[in-house]
């Protein structure tokens, strides 16, 4: 403990209480550079022990700590009348937490992470106020025996001390009136209190300043909003007043002589509370109502609609392709786009409508008092129209559209939860059918939702009951027609419904997180089968496995692949990892790092369904990619429409320019094969050479591989 702490009142002493060592040390260094004496404690218990032996001007206090938390320290300070100001510096900035801390007597509340300049300013204000209070306290002690005591206290009080006559005119003011409101006391003496009381506070002021009160009602406390000089600004004061009564006789209630009062400036505390209240019910990015306020207003709107027998609509809007903007241009640009969208959507509101940011890139609108459901559709069209024009942010022109679901009370639901659910279901239906539109909720959407839940339930059983199967579709050299590899494809042999293809259950698996279990099953099974084929003499063969975004996002993504190859004694060169364009654009820096680790092990990387995502040549060049797979939708358009052929031509040219291998999916006819061969497409996959078959039924194909023979479509039915 430094020597400066041994004598009470010497220097500006600060105690930092925080269980995070890095946070505690960085804060200490910053404050010491500003000229303060700083000590630290790593827990509430240690802090109380230090407070029992030393005096600190200011305590910087974290709330969430093991053992005794920050609230325990505040309670100790209050109960023991410790002469230290408490400044809460916490990552928990909920309205309830801040309100509790301030209510317990904390000087101020600062949210982590903080701006250093703002924190130092707050510390300086607190230290100055503590210094003034200490000076006042010290002087009061020294003058306690003096006849000037009362005059000194009044003149040097940080609060406004005043007296009014019976008509409410000032007869006395201390100098603090100038420091807080900018008025000289001489110019207010003889003036009515209304000169400095705002219109909003006139009724409260009249009650406490001019009413003839006595006994227990003699004193009153109210919050008043007072004018600053020039009336351009207001400040808030906690005002305590007392009626001055002249006692005429022993038995009389006295004669009213005026009012004596003290007004304490609570503006900063008031503004802090207002900010906390705003943050509790508004989205800080867009300044729109948040989910909590939206639900509160929706509850009120439902009650009014039920009472007045009117319609109301709830509208959910989800921005299309916003994730692409966020991932490719950065979160800062994404945030600015959300702000711009919010401002533009406000142009669609009627008086009484509510626009809220529901979360992420999702907005909600409450439309009360609509005459017909069709009116909600008109507003939805207006919303979509507002999104058509590009958003100009810096030098960028950004385009977004919206998918809107509409739920109308009472048809789509009579409660808040049912309307929100219905609007959400309708919005997802728009997403499923192609985005950029709107849809009203109907009962068939509930059936779709139920079907999804059924798939989820049955898929969980399927994983437990071993109902999933891995099938293998051959990949062949376009010229020699020899097999060069297989793509592992998952199938679901449902106990009651028979064979189910991935398109039906993979989207549900990705939404529910079951894709991780499904993906692990496919990886394990494919590697086991490949090891078995190699043991039978088929060594120069690879297997391609599809990986979804949730799998790639896992921290153990690389370790799981490496461990599986190791257990089955397989080299990395026999495995090809297939991912989609959208996955590589999800988090480029992390994905690049993971793919480079895979390629360092000899594992090849393929981009599946190329041409259907949002990537560009400039982004592809950054990734360690070996193969592009032309999506079957483009292959199917060959010789059907010129556009499809043009896309295939462009993809082939891009692959050749980047020196990438190329696989065309969905090849079913000889003309498609010949056209792809003419472009120089190296490898082919599709029904022309075989459907996906189970490992048990690939023996004939494996025999041909061992014999070096070619494969044609009649091998597999």
N, C-alpha and C positions, 0 to 999 in steps of 0.2 A: 504493500500500500504506500503510495507516494506521500511525502511529508505534507503536501498541500492539503491532504484530507484530514489532518489531525486537528485542525482548528476550524471550528464551525464558522461559516461565513467568509472564509478566505478563498478568493478565486471563484471561477465558474466551473463547478464540478458536475460531471455527468456520469451516470451509471447506465451501461448498456446491458440489458438482460435478454439473451437470445441463445437457444440451444444449438444453432447452426454455426460452426466455427468459422467458415469462410465468410458468411454474412456478417458475423460479429466482428471479425478482424478488419474487413473492408470498411465497415461503418466506423469503427474506432479510428482507423487511419484518416478517413475523410474529416471527421470531427476534430481530431487533434491538429490537423493542418489549418483549421479555422481558429486556433488559439484556445481551445477548451482543454481542461484536465479531464481525462477519461479513465474510468475503471469498468471492468466487465464482469459479468456473472453468467454462467451457462445453465442456470436453472432458477426456478422461483425460490427454492430453499436456500441456495447460496445468496441470492439477492437479499432475502430477509435477514440472514445473518450479517451481511454487510451494513444493512440499514440500522441494525441494532447498535452498531459501533461507530458509524460514520455518517456525516451529513452530506447529502447531494442536493444540488439545486434542481436537477432534472433527471428523470428516469425515462429512458427509451426502452419500451417494453413490448416484447413479442407475446402473443396470447397463447398460441398452441405450442406447449412444451411438455415433455414427459414429466411425470410427477406433478408437482404444483405448477399450474398454468398461470398465465398473466392475470386472470381475474382474481386468483388467490393473493397475488402481490398487491393488486389495487385494494382489495379488502383490508389487507394488513396496513397499508398506508392510511386508509380512511379511519379504521378503528383505532390506530395508535397515533393519529394526528401527526403523521410524519410530514415535516414542512418541505416536501418535494413535489414538484409538478410532474405529472405522469403523461407522457406522450406515447400513445399506442402506435407501434409500427408493425403491421400484421398483414399476412397474405390472405387472411379470411376477412373480406370486406363486405360480407352480407349486411343487409340493413339491420337485421336483428342483432348481430354481433356488435356493429358500430353503435347502435342505439344503447345497448347494454353498457358498453364501455364508457360512453359519454355520460350515461345516466348514473354510473357509479362514481363519477367525479374526474374522469380523465380530461386533461386539458384539451387534447385534440386527437384526431385519428388519421393516420397516414397509411395508405394502402401500398403494400409491396406488389410489384417493383415500383420504386419511387424515383422521381426526378431529383438528383442531388441538390440542385439549386433551391427547389421548393422545400426540400427537407431542411436544409440549412437555414432558410428563411423562417420556417416554422420554429426551429430550435432557437434561433435568435430572438424571435418574438416572445417565446416562452421564457427564455433566460432574462430578457429585459423586463418582462412583467414580474418574474420572480425577484429580480434585483430591486425593482420599485417596491414590491410588496415587502421585501426584507428591510429595505430602507425605511419604509413607513412603520414597520413593526419595531425596528430598532429605535427610531425616533420617538415612537409612542412610549417605549419603556423609559427612555431618557427624560421624557417630559411628563411622566406620569404624576410627578409631584408639582408640576408647574401650572400656574393659572392660565398659560397659553395653550394648554393641551388640546382643548376642544377646538380652538381656532386653527391650530396647526393641522389637526386631523381633517377638518373640513377643507381647508385650502389645498392640501396635498392629496386628497382622496382621488383615486383613479376613477371614482364614480361622480356623476353630477349630483350635487346637493342643492336643493332648492326649497323656497318657501313661496306660497301663494296667499293672497288675501282672500276675503270672502267672495269676491267677484271672479276669482281665478286669475289674477294678475300677479306677475312675479314681484316679490319684495326682496328676495335674496337669491343669488346664484354664486357658486364657486367658479374658479378659473377653468375647471375641467370642461365647461360648456364650450369654450373656445377650442380646446384640444380635440374634442370629439365631433362637434357640429360646425365649428368655424365661426360662431357668434361671439362677439364681445359681450360680457355680462352687462355692461352699462347700457347697451342698446336694447336689451331685453327687459331690464327693470321697468316696471310700470306697464309692460305689454301683456296681453292676454295669452294664456298657454296655447291657444289655437294657432298662434303665430308659428310654432314649431311642431305642432302635432298634425300628422297627416289626416286626410279626410277619412281613411279607413279606420283610424283609431279614435275618432272623435267621441263615439259613444262610450268606449271604455274609459277615456279620459274624463268625460263628464261624470261618470259614476264615481270615480275615485277622488276627484279634485273638488267637486262642488256639493256633493250630497252631505247633509248634516248627519254624521254618524257618531255613535257613542258606544261605550262598553266594549263588547267583543267585536263589534263591527267598526271600531275606530280606525283600524289599519286594514289596508287592502293591497294586493299584489296583482299586477297585470303586465302584459307585454304590450308596449307601445311602439309604433313606428313613427320616428321623429325626422323632420326635415333637416337636411344640411343647408348651409348658407347658399343662396341662389336657387334652392328647391330643385336642383338637378339630380340629387341623390338622397336616399333615405338610409337610416340605420335603425336597428332594432335594439330596444332597451327593456330590460327586466326592471320594472318600476315598483318600488314599495313606498306607499304613502300613508300618512297618519293625519287624521283630523286633529287640529289644535283646538282644545276646548277650555274655555275659562270657567273654572269652578266657582259658581256664585255662592253656593252654600253647601253645607255638608250633605244635604239631601237632594240637591239638584243634579241634573245630568250635565250641566254646564252650558256655556254659550259658545257657539261655533265662531272661531277667530280666523280660520284659514286652514291651510294644508302644509305640512312638512313632508318632504320626500327625498328619496335617493334613487337614482336611475343608473343601472349598470349596463354598459355596452355589451351586448351579446350577439352582435352582428355576425362575427366570424363563426360562432357556434351555430347560429341560425342558418347561415348559408351552408355550413357543413351538413347540417341536418337535411336541408332542402336538397343538397346534392345527393345525399344518401337515399332520400326518398325517391328522387328522380332515377337514380341508378337501379333502384329496386323494381321499378315499373317501366323502364325504358331500355331499349337497346342502345348501348353507348356508341356504336359505330354509326348507325343511321339516325339516331335520336327518335326513332319511331317507338310506339308502344311495344313492349315485349310480350311474351306468351302469358305471363301472369296478369298484366293489365288487359290484354285481349280477352282472356277467359272471364275476367271480372265484368267487362263491358258486355260480353256475349250473354252472361247470366242475366244481367239487367235487361238486355234486349229481348231475351226469351220471355221473361216475366211480363214485359210490356206487350209483346206480341200475343201472348196468351190472354192477357186482360182485354186487349182491344180487338182480338180475333183478326189479327193481321198476319201477313207473310213476312218472313225475313230470310235472308240468304247468307250462308257462310261460303266464302270462296277461298280455296287454297291455290296458290301460284308457286310452282317450282320452276326455276330458271333452267333452260336447256343449255347444255354444254358449258355451264359455268365452271365446272371442275377443270375442264380443259384450259380455260382462261387462268384459273388459279395455279394450275400445275406448270403451264408453259410460260407465263408472264410474271408469276410471283404472287404471293399473298397480298402484298401492298396494292398491286394493281387490281386484284380481286376485290379487296376492301373498297377501293375507290369506285369500282363498278357497282357494287352493292349500294353505296351511297347515292350514286347517280340514278340507279334504278328506283330507289325509294323516293327520290325527289320527283322523278317523272311520274311514278304511279300516283303520287298525291294529286296530280292534275285530274285524275279520274274520279276523285271522291266527290260525293254530294255532302251537303251539310248534314251532320249526324252520322256519317259513315266512319268506320274505324279501319285504318291500315296499320298492320303490325308486322314486325319481322318475327316469324315463328321460330326461326333457327336456321343456321347455315345459309343456303340460298333459297329458302322457302319463306314466302310472305302469306299473310292471311288478311282477308277483308270481311268485315261485318257490314251487311247491307240491310238495315232495318226499314220497315215500312215500305216494302215493295208491293205494288198493286198486283202484278202478275209475275209468275216465275220467269217469263220471257224477258222481263226487265233486267234480271240478273245476267241473262245471256247478252243483252245489249251492252251492259257494263263490261262484261268479259271481253267482248269484241273491241271495246274502247281500250281496255288494258293491253290487249295484244297489239292494237294499233300503235299505242305509245312505245312499244318495244321494237317496232319495225325499223325505225331510223337508227343509224349507228350511234354509239356512245363515243364521243371524242374526248379521250383522256390523254393529255400531253400530245405526243405525235401519233398516237395510236387511234385507230377506228375499230371499236369492238362491236360485234354483233351477237345478240342473244335473243332467244325467243322464250316463250313460256308455255307450260302445260298447266291448265287450270281445271280444277274440280269444283263443282258447285253442289251444295246441299241446301234445299229449301225447307224451311219450317212451315208446317209440321210434317209434310209428307216424308221427308228424309230423316226425320227424328224429332223428338220433342224435348230432348235434353241436350245439354252442352256437349257431353261426351259422344252422344250418338251423332250429332251434327258434325262434329270435328272428324269422327271416324268416317262418316259418309263422304264428306268433302275430300278426305285423304284417299279413299278408295277410288272415287271418280277421277282424281288427279292421276293416280297410277294407271288407270285405264287409258288416259290420254297418252301417257308415257309409252305404254305397251303398243299402242297403235301407230306410233310415229312422231309423237310430240307436237308442239306448236299448235295448240288448239284448246278447246274447252269441252267439257262434258258434264251433263247433269247426272246426279246419282240416281240409280234405279236398283231394284231388288236383285237383278241378275248379277250385279257387282258383289253382292253379299255371297251369292253362290260361288263366284270365282274365288272370293276370299276363303270360303269354306273349303273349296277344292285345294287351295294352297296349303291350308292347315292339315288337310287329310294327307297330302303328299309328304309334308314334314313329319307327321306322326308315323306314317308307314315307312318312310326312309330311315327313321331312327330304328324301327324294328328290323328293317332290311340289313342294316349294319350289324345289328346284334345277331341276326339269324343267318348271316352269310348268304344273302340273296343277290349280292352284286357279282358281276362277272366282268372279266377283262377279255376283249376280243382284239384281233390283230388284222389290220388291213395292209396288204403288201404295197411297197413303194418300189418302182422299177426304173431301171435306166431306159430313157426314152428311145435310144437307138438299138441297144442290144436286147431290151425287154427282159433283162435279168434282174432278179430281186436284189435290191441293195439295202432294204430295211423294212420295218413294220411300224405303223402307228398304233399305239395302244389306246383302245377306245373302251370306255366303261359302258356296261349294259346292266339293266336291273330286271332280274327274273322275278316278278312279283308273284307272291303265292296265290293270289286270286285273279289278278288282271293280266297275267302273262308278261311278255317281254315289253319293257318300257325303255325308250330311247332317251339319251341325255337331254335333248331339248326340253323334255317334260319335267325333269327333276333337278338338273344342274342349277337353273336360276333360283329355285327354292333353296337348294343346298348352300348357294353363295349368300343368300339373304339371311339364313339362319345360322351360318357358321359351320354347318355340317360338311361343307366342302373340304374342310381340313381332314376329317376322318375319311371321306371318299378319296381325296387325293393321296393320303397315306396308303390306303388300300391298293390303289392303282400302281403306285410306285413300288410297293413291296411285291405285288403279284407279278408285274412286268419284269422286274429284276430276277425274281425266282425262276420264271419261265425262260428268260434269256440265258440264265446260268445253266438250265437244263438242256437247252438247245446246243450251247457251246460244249457241254459234256458229251453230246451226241455227234460232235464233229463239225457243227455249223458255227464257225468262229467269226468270220468276216461279215458280220451282220450287225446292224444297229436297231435300236428301238427308240421311237419318238414318244414322249409323254407330255401331255398338256398340263400346264400349271396355271391356276387361277390367281387373281390379284391377292385374295386373302392368304394364299399359301406363300406367295413371294414376299408378302409383308411380314411374315413371321421371322422372329429373330433367329430361329434355328433352321431356317430354310436350307442354307448351305450344309450345315452339319447333318441334317436328316438325309440328304441325298448322298453325301460322302459316306455316312455310316451304313446306308443300305447297300451301296456298291461294295464296301469293304466286307460286309457280312456274306455277300454272295460271290466274293472274289472276282469282281468284274472290273475291267479297266474303264476309265472315264470315256474313252473313245467310242465305246459301244452305246453310249447314251446321248440322245438329243433332247434338249429341253425346249418345248414349244410354249411361247407366250404370245399374247396379242399386242397390237399396237397400243391399246389403251393402258395396258399394264406398264409398258416402258415409259409412258408419259405421266404416270401417276406420281412418282417421286424420282425424277431422273437421276439425281446424284446417288441415292441409295441403290436404285436398280442397277446403274452402271457398275457400282462397286461390287454388287453381288454377282453380276454376269461375268465380270472380269475374273473373279475367284473361280467360277465354274470353268471358264475357258482355260485357265491355268492348269486345270486338272485334266484337260483333253476333252471335256464335255462340249458338244456343239450346241449352238443357240439358233433356234428358228423362230421367225415371226409368222405366226399363224393368221389366216384370214387377212392377208395383206391387202390394203386398198379400201377396207371398210372402216378404218379408224381415222385418227386425226393427225398422224405423224407426217413429217415432211422429210425431204432428202437431207436437209441440214441437220435434223435431229438423228436420223438413222446413222449418219457418219460418226456420231459420238459413241455408238454402242458396238460392243464386240460381237457382231452378228455374223453367222455363217450362211444362213439359209433364209430365203423368202418363200412363203407358200402363197400361191395365187388362190384367192378364195373361189370356191366352186360356183358362186353366183356369176362371176366374170367368165369363167370357163364355159358355163352353160350358155352364155350369150354369143359365143363364137359362131359365125355364119347365121346368126339369128337377127342381130342388129349390129349396125356399124359401130355404135357406141361401145358395146361390149368388147369388140375386137380391138378398138383403139385403146381401151384401158389395159387390156392384156399386153398389147404392143408396148405401151409406156412402162408397165411394170417390168417386162423382160429387159427393156433397154436400161432401166434404172439398175436392175440386178447386175447386168453385164458391166455397167459403168462402175459399180461398187465392188466388182469381182466377187459376187455372192453366188452361191449355189441357188438353184431355182427348182421348186416342186409345184406342179399344177395339180390342184385337188379337183375331184368331181369329174374326171375324164370318163366319158361313157361311150363315145363313138370314135370310129377310125378317122373321120374328117377332123375332129377336135385334136386327136393325136398327131395327125400329119401337120396341121397348122402349127401346133406347139413345137414340133420337131423343126419345122422350117424357120422358126424364130430362134432356135437354139436353146429351148427349154430342156434342161438336163434330165429331170426326173418327173415321173408321172405317178399319180395315185387316183384310183377310181374304180368303178364297177367294171370297166373294160378289162381290168386285170384281176378283179376279185373284190368281193365284199369282205367286211370284217368278220372273222371267224374265231372261235375259241381256240385256245392253245391245243386242245385235244384233237381238233380237226385240221390242224395245219401240217400233219405228218407228210402228206403228199407234196406240199409246197416245199417243206424242208428237204425232202428227197431230191427235188429238182435243184435246190440251191447247192446241195452237196455234189450233184452231178454237173453243175455249171450250166444247166439248161435255162431256157427262157420260159416265160409265163404269159399265157393269154387268158382271155376272159372266161373260157369254158372250164377253167380249172375249178372255180368255185361257183356254186349256183346262186 
